[in-house]
């Protein structure tokens, strides 16, 4: 697992309807090569009920279940002005994360495009830190709890 260098300095990221979290763009190693992933490391003071409501509403899968973009109502797009939007849709509303236009996020999304346009988005609760070793232990085999969803690209 490789965090994208300098991504924690992406000030101006907007979270709407998403539990308070830090978004950490990653590159995850798989048997088929690296994939783009986005870990939402939920702040420790967010109530568990709020996390459960979010992952249930938007049909996130638990770590032991395969998540497919075709099964989700989550999409990402590169806006004309360079911002990157992740949008989650459900019957009773929508939530989104908007990254400011930044070459670092565009470089990270190039990895997603190479993999067919899909980003693995994970909601990770109960972490003391969002550093690479902590995330690696949690997301790796026999790691901790997380939910994930496969987010497909919507070209504009």
VEXLOGU-630253 format. One record per residue (C-alpha): residue number from 1; residue in one letter; x, y, z. Coordinates in Angstrom, 2 decimals. Example, Ala and Ser with C-alpha at 12.3 -4.5 7.8 and 13.67 -1.06 7.14 Angstrom:
BEGIN
<pt><marlo>1</marlo><lumvo>a</lumvo><east>12.30</east><north>-4.50</north><up>7.80</up></pt>
<pt><marlo>2</marlo><lumvo>s</lumvo><east>13.67</east><north>-1.06</north><up>7.14</up></pt>
! end
This chain:
BEGIN
<pt><marlo>1</marlo><lumvo>x</lumvo><east>0.00</east><north>0.00</north><up>0.00</up></pt>
<pt><marlo>2</marlo><lumvo>x</lumvo><east>1.41</east><north>3.35</north><up>-1.01</up></pt>
<pt><marlo>3</marlo><lumvo>x</lumvo><east>-0.08</east><north>6.69</north><up>0.07</up></pt>
<pt><marlo>4</marlo><lumvo>x</lumvo><east>0.16</east><north>9.31</north><up>-2.63</up></pt>
<pt><marlo>5</marlo><lumvo>x</lumvo><east>2.91</east><north>11.75</north><up>-1.55</up></pt>
<pt><marlo>6</marlo><lumvo>x</lumvo><east>1.70</east><north>15.05</north><up>-0.19</up></pt>
<pt><marlo>7</marlo><lumvo>x</lumvo><east>-2.00</east><north>14.22</north><up>-0.46</up></pt>
<pt><marlo>8</marlo><lumvo>x</lumvo><east>-2.73</east><north>15.28</north><up>3.13</up></pt>
<pt><marlo>9</marlo><lumvo>x</lumvo><east>-2.09</east><north>18.89</north><up>2.06</up></pt>
<pt><marlo>10</marlo><lumvo>x</lumvo><east>-5.17</east><north>18.98</north><up>-0.19</up></pt>
<pt><marlo>11</marlo><lumvo>x</lumvo><east>-6.86</east><north>21.83</north><up>1.62</up></pt>
<pt><marlo>12</marlo><lumvo>x</lumvo><east>-10.26</east><north>22.81</north><up>0.35</up></pt>
<pt><marlo>13</marlo><lumvo>x</lumvo><east>-11.65</east><north>19.27</north><up>0.09</up></pt>
<pt><marlo>14</marlo><lumvo>x</lumvo><east>-15.42</east><north>19.45</north><up>0.69</up></pt>
<pt><marlo>15</marlo><lumvo>x</lumvo><east>-17.36</east><north>16.68</north><up>2.43</up></pt>
<pt><marlo>16</marlo><lumvo>x</lumvo><east>-21.19</east><north>16.78</north><up>2.21</up></pt>
<pt><marlo>17</marlo><lumvo>x</lumvo><east>-23.28</east><north>14.12</north><up>3.96</up></pt>
<pt><marlo>18</marlo><lumvo>x</lumvo><east>-20.19</east><north>12.05</north><up>4.75</up></pt>
<pt><marlo>19</marlo><lumvo>x</lumvo><east>-19.09</east><north>11.19</north><up>8.31</up></pt>
<pt><marlo>20</marlo><lumvo>x</lumvo><east>-16.27</east><north>13.47</north><up>9.41</up></pt>
<pt><marlo>21</marlo><lumvo>x</lumvo><east>-13.16</east><north>11.81</north><up>8.01</up></pt>
<pt><marlo>22</marlo><lumvo>x</lumvo><east>-9.79</east><north>12.27</north><up>6.37</up></pt>
<pt><marlo>23</marlo><lumvo>x</lumvo><east>-9.68</east><north>11.12</north><up>2.73</up></pt>
<pt><marlo>24</marlo><lumvo>x</lumvo><east>-6.39</east><north>9.33</north><up>1.99</up></pt>
<pt><marlo>25</marlo><lumvo>x</lumvo><east>-5.73</east><north>8.41</north><up>-1.67</up></pt>
<pt><marlo>26</marlo><lumvo>x</lumvo><east>-3.79</east><north>5.13</north><up>-1.96</up></pt>
<pt><marlo>27</marlo><lumvo>x</lumvo><east>-2.36</east><north>2.68</north><up>-4.45</up></pt>
<pt><marlo>28</marlo><lumvo>x</lumvo><east>-3.08</east><north>-0.90</north><up>-3.33</up></pt>
<pt><marlo>29</marlo><lumvo>x</lumvo><east>-1.09</east><north>-3.86</north><up>-4.59</up></pt>
<pt><marlo>30</marlo><lumvo>x</lumvo><east>-3.15</east><north>-6.73</north><up>-5.97</up></pt>
<pt><marlo>31</marlo><lumvo>x</lumvo><east>-2.41</east><north>-9.90</north><up>-7.90</up></pt>
<pt><marlo>32</marlo><lumvo>x</lumvo><east>-3.45</east><north>-8.04</north><up>-11.06</up></pt>
<pt><marlo>33</marlo><lumvo>x</lumvo><east>-1.30</east><north>-4.98</north><up>-10.32</up></pt>
<pt><marlo>34</marlo><lumvo>x</lumvo><east>-1.90</east><north>-1.75</north><up>-8.39</up></pt>
<pt><marlo>35</marlo><lumvo>x</lumvo><east>-5.36</east><north>-0.24</north><up>-8.04</up></pt>
<pt><marlo>36</marlo><lumvo>x</lumvo><east>-6.48</east><north>3.23</north><up>-6.97</up></pt>
<pt><marlo>37</marlo><lumvo>x</lumvo><east>-8.14</east><north>3.32</north><up>-3.57</up></pt>
<pt><marlo>38</marlo><lumvo>x</lumvo><east>-9.48</east><north>6.05</north><up>-1.33</up></pt>
<pt><marlo>39</marlo><lumvo>x</lumvo><east>-9.56</east><north>5.41</north><up>2.43</up></pt>
<pt><marlo>40</marlo><lumvo>x</lumvo><east>-12.00</east><north>7.54</north><up>4.40</up></pt>
<pt><marlo>41</marlo><lumvo>x</lumvo><east>-10.45</east><north>7.38</north><up>7.86</up></pt>
<pt><marlo>42</marlo><lumvo>x</lumvo><east>-13.37</east><north>8.32</north><up>10.10</up></pt>
<pt><marlo>43</marlo><lumvo>x</lumvo><east>-12.60</east><north>10.64</north><up>13.01</up></pt>
<pt><marlo>44</marlo><lumvo>x</lumvo><east>-12.67</east><north>8.84</north><up>16.35</up></pt>
<pt><marlo>45</marlo><lumvo>x</lumvo><east>-15.41</east><north>11.10</north><up>17.77</up></pt>
<pt><marlo>46</marlo><lumvo>x</lumvo><east>-17.95</east><north>10.14</north><up>15.07</up></pt>
<pt><marlo>47</marlo><lumvo>x</lumvo><east>-20.69</east><north>7.95</north><up>16.62</up></pt>
<pt><marlo>48</marlo><lumvo>x</lumvo><east>-20.78</east><north>4.35</north><up>15.38</up></pt>
<pt><marlo>49</marlo><lumvo>x</lumvo><east>-24.47</east><north>4.79</north><up>14.47</up></pt>
<pt><marlo>50</marlo><lumvo>x</lumvo><east>-23.55</east><north>7.57</north><up>12.00</up></pt>
<pt><marlo>51</marlo><lumvo>x</lumvo><east>-20.95</east><north>5.35</north><up>10.33</up></pt>
<pt><marlo>52</marlo><lumvo>x</lumvo><east>-23.33</east><north>2.39</north><up>10.15</up></pt>
<pt><marlo>53</marlo><lumvo>x</lumvo><east>-26.09</east><north>4.59</north><up>8.71</up></pt>
<pt><marlo>54</marlo><lumvo>x</lumvo><east>-23.75</east><north>5.92</north><up>5.99</up></pt>
<pt><marlo>55</marlo><lumvo>x</lumvo><east>-22.38</east><north>2.52</north><up>4.90</up></pt>
<pt><marlo>56</marlo><lumvo>x</lumvo><east>-25.86</east><north>0.96</north><up>4.98</up></pt>
<pt><marlo>57</marlo><lumvo>x</lumvo><east>-27.56</east><north>3.80</north><up>3.06</up></pt>
<pt><marlo>58</marlo><lumvo>x</lumvo><east>-24.99</east><north>3.67</north><up>0.25</up></pt>
<pt><marlo>59</marlo><lumvo>x</lumvo><east>-24.67</east><north>-0.14</north><up>0.22</up></pt>
<pt><marlo>60</marlo><lumvo>x</lumvo><east>-21.02</east><north>-0.50</north><up>1.18</up></pt>
<pt><marlo>61</marlo><lumvo>x</lumvo><east>-19.83</east><north>-4.10</north><up>1.50</up></pt>
<pt><marlo>62</marlo><lumvo>x</lumvo><east>-17.98</east><north>-5.49</north><up>4.50</up></pt>
<pt><marlo>63</marlo><lumvo>x</lumvo><east>-14.32</east><north>-6.36</north><up>3.98</up></pt>
<pt><marlo>64</marlo><lumvo>x</lumvo><east>-15.11</east><north>-10.05</north><up>3.33</up></pt>
<pt><marlo>65</marlo><lumvo>x</lumvo><east>-17.59</east><north>-9.34</north><up>0.47</up></pt>
<pt><marlo>66</marlo><lumvo>x</lumvo><east>-16.63</east><north>-8.37</north><up>-3.09</up></pt>
<pt><marlo>67</marlo><lumvo>x</lumvo><east>-17.76</east><north>-4.86</north><up>-4.07</up></pt>
<pt><marlo>68</marlo><lumvo>x</lumvo><east>-18.54</east><north>-4.22</north><up>-7.75</up></pt>
<pt><marlo>69</marlo><lumvo>x</lumvo><east>-19.06</east><north>-0.81</north><up>-9.41</up></pt>
<pt><marlo>70</marlo><lumvo>x</lumvo><east>-22.08</east><north>-2.22</north><up>-11.24</up></pt>
<pt><marlo>71</marlo><lumvo>x</lumvo><east>-23.76</east><north>-2.89</north><up>-7.86</up></pt>
<pt><marlo>72</marlo><lumvo>x</lumvo><east>-23.19</east><north>0.56</north><up>-6.39</up></pt>
<pt><marlo>73</marlo><lumvo>x</lumvo><east>-24.72</east><north>3.98</north><up>-6.83</up></pt>
<pt><marlo>74</marlo><lumvo>x</lumvo><east>-21.37</east><north>5.70</north><up>-6.32</up></pt>
<pt><marlo>75</marlo><lumvo>x</lumvo><east>-19.55</east><north>7.47</north><up>-9.13</up></pt>
<pt><marlo>76</marlo><lumvo>x</lumvo><east>-16.58</east><north>9.77</north><up>-9.58</up></pt>
<pt><marlo>77</marlo><lumvo>x</lumvo><east>-15.96</east><north>12.39</north><up>-12.23</up></pt>
<pt><marlo>78</marlo><lumvo>x</lumvo><east>-13.30</east><north>14.87</north><up>-13.26</up></pt>
<pt><marlo>79</marlo><lumvo>x</lumvo><east>-15.10</east><north>18.19</north><up>-13.61</up></pt>
<pt><marlo>80</marlo><lumvo>x</lumvo><east>-14.34</east><north>20.66</north><up>-16.41</up></pt>
<pt><marlo>81</marlo><lumvo>x</lumvo><east>-12.61</east><north>22.98</north><up>-13.93</up></pt>
<pt><marlo>82</marlo><lumvo>x</lumvo><east>-10.32</east><north>20.18</north><up>-12.70</up></pt>
<pt><marlo>83</marlo><lumvo>x</lumvo><east>-12.14</east><north>19.38</north><up>-9.44</up></pt>
<pt><marlo>84</marlo><lumvo>x</lumvo><east>-12.77</east><north>15.70</north><up>-8.72</up></pt>
<pt><marlo>85</marlo><lumvo>x</lumvo><east>-16.17</east><north>14.69</north><up>-7.34</up></pt>
<pt><marlo>86</marlo><lumvo>x</lumvo><east>-17.10</east><north>11.40</north><up>-5.67</up></pt>
<pt><marlo>87</marlo><lumvo>x</lumvo><east>-20.89</east><north>11.14</north><up>-5.44</up></pt>
<pt><marlo>88</marlo><lumvo>x</lumvo><east>-22.97</east><north>8.60</north><up>-3.51</up></pt>
<pt><marlo>89</marlo><lumvo>x</lumvo><east>-26.65</east><north>8.25</north><up>-4.46</up></pt>
<pt><marlo>90</marlo><lumvo>x</lumvo><east>-29.55</east><north>6.51</north><up>-2.75</up></pt>
<pt><marlo>91</marlo><lumvo>x</lumvo><east>-33.33</east><north>6.71</north><up>-2.72</up></pt>
<pt><marlo>92</marlo><lumvo>x</lumvo><east>-33.46</east><north>9.38</north><up>-0.02</up></pt>
<pt><marlo>93</marlo><lumvo>x</lumvo><east>-30.59</east><north>11.66</north><up>-1.00</up></pt>
<pt><marlo>94</marlo><lumvo>x</lumvo><east>-26.99</east><north>12.04</north><up>-2.00</up></pt>
<pt><marlo>95</marlo><lumvo>x</lumvo><east>-23.60</east><north>12.68</north><up>-0.45</up></pt>
<pt><marlo>96</marlo><lumvo>x</lumvo><east>-20.35</east><north>13.76</north><up>-2.01</up></pt>
<pt><marlo>97</marlo><lumvo>x</lumvo><east>-16.68</east><north>14.51</north><up>-1.62</up></pt>
<pt><marlo>98</marlo><lumvo>x</lumvo><east>-15.14</east><north>17.19</north><up>-3.82</up></pt>
<pt><marlo>99</marlo><lumvo>x</lumvo><east>-11.37</east><north>17.47</north><up>-4.18</up></pt>
<pt><marlo>100</marlo><lumvo>x</lumvo><east>-9.95</east><north>20.78</north><up>-5.41</up></pt>
<pt><marlo>101</marlo><lumvo>x</lumvo><east>-8.19</east><north>20.86</north><up>-8.75</up></pt>
<pt><marlo>102</marlo><lumvo>x</lumvo><east>-4.68</east><north>19.65</north><up>-7.99</up></pt>
<pt><marlo>103</marlo><lumvo>x</lumvo><east>-2.11</east><north>17.84</north><up>-10.16</up></pt>
<pt><marlo>104</marlo><lumvo>x</lumvo><east>-1.50</east><north>15.30</north><up>-7.35</up></pt>
<pt><marlo>105</marlo><lumvo>x</lumvo><east>-5.11</east><north>14.10</north><up>-7.37</up></pt>
<pt><marlo>106</marlo><lumvo>x</lumvo><east>-5.08</east><north>14.02</north><up>-11.19</up></pt>
<pt><marlo>107</marlo><lumvo>x</lumvo><east>-1.94</east><north>11.84</north><up>-11.14</up></pt>
<pt><marlo>108</marlo><lumvo>x</lumvo><east>-3.58</east><north>9.48</north><up>-8.65</up></pt>
<pt><marlo>109</marlo><lumvo>x</lumvo><east>-6.69</east><north>9.23</north><up>-10.84</up></pt>
<pt><marlo>110</marlo><lumvo>x</lumvo><east>-4.51</east><north>8.28</north><up>-13.81</up></pt>
<pt><marlo>111</marlo><lumvo>x</lumvo><east>-3.97</east><north>5.01</north><up>-11.93</up></pt>
<pt><marlo>112</marlo><lumvo>x</lumvo><east>-7.75</east><north>4.57</north><up>-11.72</up></pt>
<pt><marlo>113</marlo><lumvo>x</lumvo><east>-8.13</east><north>5.20</north><up>-15.46</up></pt>
<pt><marlo>114</marlo><lumvo>x</lumvo><east>-5.46</east><north>2.60</north><up>-16.20</up></pt>
<pt><marlo>115</marlo><lumvo>x</lumvo><east>-7.53</east><north>0.13</north><up>-14.18</up></pt>
<pt><marlo>116</marlo><lumvo>x</lumvo><east>-10.72</east><north>0.80</north><up>-16.14</up></pt>
<pt><marlo>117</marlo><lumvo>x</lumvo><east>-11.85</east><north>3.91</north><up>-14.26</up></pt>
<pt><marlo>118</marlo><lumvo>x</lumvo><east>-12.67</east><north>2.26</north><up>-10.94</up></pt>
<pt><marlo>119</marlo><lumvo>x</lumvo><east>-11.63</east><north>3.42</north><up>-7.46</up></pt>
<pt><marlo>120</marlo><lumvo>x</lumvo><east>-12.00</east><north>1.21</north><up>-4.39</up></pt>
<pt><marlo>121</marlo><lumvo>x</lumvo><east>-13.38</east><north>3.48</north><up>-1.66</up></pt>
<pt><marlo>122</marlo><lumvo>x</lumvo><east>-13.14</east><north>2.29</north><up>1.93</up></pt>
<pt><marlo>123</marlo><lumvo>x</lumvo><east>-14.67</east><north>3.63</north><up>5.14</up></pt>
<pt><marlo>124</marlo><lumvo>x</lumvo><east>-12.24</east><north>2.85</north><up>7.97</up></pt>
<pt><marlo>125</marlo><lumvo>x</lumvo><east>-13.33</east><north>3.47</north><up>11.58</up></pt>
<pt><marlo>126</marlo><lumvo>x</lumvo><east>-11.48</east><north>3.35</north><up>14.89</up></pt>
<pt><marlo>127</marlo><lumvo>x</lumvo><east>-7.94</east><north>4.22</north><up>13.78</up></pt>
<pt><marlo>128</marlo><lumvo>x</lumvo><east>-5.57</east><north>6.17</north><up>15.99</up></pt>
<pt><marlo>129</marlo><lumvo>x</lumvo><east>-3.74</east><north>7.46</north><up>12.89</up></pt>
<pt><marlo>130</marlo><lumvo>x</lumvo><east>-4.12</east><north>7.67</north><up>9.11</up></pt>
<pt><marlo>131</marlo><lumvo>x</lumvo><east>-0.43</east><north>6.95</north><up>8.48</up></pt>
<pt><marlo>132</marlo><lumvo>x</lumvo><east>0.68</east><north>4.29</north><up>5.99</up></pt>
<pt><marlo>133</marlo><lumvo>x</lumvo><east>1.68</east><north>1.56</north><up>8.51</up></pt>
<pt><marlo>134</marlo><lumvo>x</lumvo><east>-1.61</east><north>1.84</north><up>10.41</up></pt>
<pt><marlo>135</marlo><lumvo>x</lumvo><east>-3.67</east><north>1.74</north><up>7.20</up></pt>
<pt><marlo>136</marlo><lumvo>x</lumvo><east>-1.62</east><north>-1.20</north><up>5.90</up></pt>
<pt><marlo>137</marlo><lumvo>x</lumvo><east>-2.28</east><north>-3.23</north><up>9.06</up></pt>
<pt><marlo>138</marlo><lumvo>x</lumvo><east>-5.99</east><north>-2.46</north><up>8.94</up></pt>
<pt><marlo>139</marlo><lumvo>x</lumvo><east>-6.53</east><north>-3.06</north><up>5.22</up></pt>
<pt><marlo>140</marlo><lumvo>x</lumvo><east>-4.23</east><north>-6.06</north><up>4.94</up></pt>
<pt><marlo>141</marlo><lumvo>x</lumvo><east>-5.08</east><north>-9.73</north><up>5.50</up></pt>
<pt><marlo>142</marlo><lumvo>x</lumvo><east>-6.35</east><north>-10.39</north><up>9.03</up></pt>
<pt><marlo>143</marlo><lumvo>x</lumvo><east>-6.57</east><north>-6.62</north><up>9.51</up></pt>
<pt><marlo>144</marlo><lumvo>x</lumvo><east>-9.26</east><north>-4.52</north><up>11.07</up></pt>
<pt><marlo>145</marlo><lumvo>x</lumvo><east>-12.80</east><north>-3.58</north><up>10.21</up></pt>
<pt><marlo>146</marlo><lumvo>x</lumvo><east>-13.70</east><north>-1.56</north><up>7.12</up></pt>
<pt><marlo>147</marlo><lumvo>x</lumvo><east>-16.45</east><north>-1.26</north><up>4.52</up></pt>
<pt><marlo>148</marlo><lumvo>x</lumvo><east>-15.81</east><north>-0.73</north><up>0.83</up></pt>
<pt><marlo>149</marlo><lumvo>x</lumvo><east>-17.55</east><north>0.17</north><up>-2.37</up></pt>
<pt><marlo>150</marlo><lumvo>x</lumvo><east>-16.36</east><north>0.14</north><up>-5.96</up></pt>
<pt><marlo>151</marlo><lumvo>x</lumvo><east>-16.73</east><north>3.58</north><up>-7.54</up></pt>
<pt><marlo>152</marlo><lumvo>x</lumvo><east>-16.91</east><north>3.82</north><up>-11.32</up></pt>
<pt><marlo>153</marlo><lumvo>x</lumvo><east>-16.03</east><north>6.85</north><up>-13.42</up></pt>
<pt><marlo>154</marlo><lumvo>x</lumvo><east>-18.69</east><north>8.93</north><up>-15.14</up></pt>
<pt><marlo>155</marlo><lumvo>x</lumvo><east>-17.04</east><north>10.75</north><up>-18.05</up></pt>
<pt><marlo>156</marlo><lumvo>x</lumvo><east>-18.26</east><north>14.29</north><up>-18.64</up></pt>
! end
